[in-house]
Amino acid sequence: MSNLKAPVEPFRIKTVERIKMTGRRERENILQKAGYNVFNIPAEKVFIDLLTDSGTAAMSDNQWAGLMTGDESYAGAKNFFHLEATVKNIFCFKHVIPTHQGRAAERILFEGLVKKGDFVPNNIHFDTTRANVEVRGARAVDLVIDEAYDPDTIHPFKGNLDVDKLKKFIEKKGPKKIPLVMMTITNNSGGGQPVSVKNVKEVNQVCQQHKIPLFFDACRFAENAYFIKKREKGFEKKSVLEIAQEIFSYGQGATMSAKKDALVNIGGFITLDDDQLAEKLKSQLVLSEGFTTYGGLAGRDLEAIARGLEEVLEEDYLEYRINQVAYLGQLLDEAGVPILRPVGGHAVYLLADRFLPHIPRHQFPGWALTVALYREAGIRAVEIGGVMFAHKDEKTGQEIFPALELVRLAIPRRVYTSAHLEYVAEALANLYKNRERVRGLRIVRESQYLRHFTIRMEEL
Ligand code: F0G
């Protein structure tokens, strides 16, 4: 018998937003019109939206109040200085460069550092990070520990970068071809799994030996720090803030999508120590994002980010957050639905190839599961598998599929209650019982980069 308990929310609800269930026939039409791509579905036609945890957080009363203090001066808005001080307190780097979101931070950083023919190692690159490296003619290389690719292995820090693989890679390619090493915390594309302080320290040692800067892709740094507090020896008594500060002390900079752990709907930044590089990045910033104290954001946005970064480190919030995601994972596990283990920080990942064993990889089982989940229950999830991450063999043109075929149920921060998650678990349990009805798909139209956003499909 189940004795699962939903975590208690450490907040109460002051404003609500109506959501509406659609009819089944309506959803069928919507899917057809959308080319069987859930990115093309109008959000109003989604009942529970687990497409992403990015930019979907509910802001607090404190953040909303902060919006009214927005200083919309072109240069030197007071909110920039608040943001700068907050970021410096957590990340402890010298320069803070705001950007309109994470991928802008990536693009600008890579324009400053990465050349054609270079290699950028990471535990696993997120799709925009990979694309921003590869569009410059460089190669994005994933060096996560092997355990990350085994969805059944329980490992407390399954996001760790494999230090031996890194050493060998540097030996093989030479440090001159490696302008930076990145670590994604938590490792989104590998299941939202955390990275340990020990691992960061070791990676940093290797990087220092070869004078390669280490940067963090820090979108979910607070969730990562909370896992460290719970799982890594010696950190039980440290505050999440102290843990975050320690992590960043082993690197030279970070890119951040504030749309995740800064609890806002838009925003990002780059933070780093290197004065010369910072100057270079700032001149890129003015070309495309805006002046150095606003980087494509309104003053009020800067304020909301600063306040969000303070709130995300409140430990009762993080405890609830991590437990809410774990709760959905447990409900699914009890229903026999195959999920990646352990459950990550921001999402539960379904193992689509096990969920739909009758659909071969080239008919995109993960994608098929996202279509079925919308059709059955109005729930939107995202495929992280063959459509998002396959690459074409340069010689044969054949698609090479990633090791894992996942569907991510990303949980927006402070948005859905436990009852919503129970609805999701029940819908998936039902779908699992009738899984043989789900059909594979074939591609009708696709684009060269990040094809999942615009691809059109047809059911077989
Ligand atoms: N890095 C990671 C690890 C991410 O998860 C994301 C975004 C980015 C960088 C880019 O940030 O969206 O602000 O430009 N991830 C979202 C997601 C889109 O759904 O996982 P952005």
Residues whose N, C-alpha, C, O or C-beta is under 5 A from the ligand:
A	BS01	F0G	L51 T52 D53 S54 Q101 G102 R103 A104 F126 T128 T184 T186 N188 D217 C219 S257 K259 G267
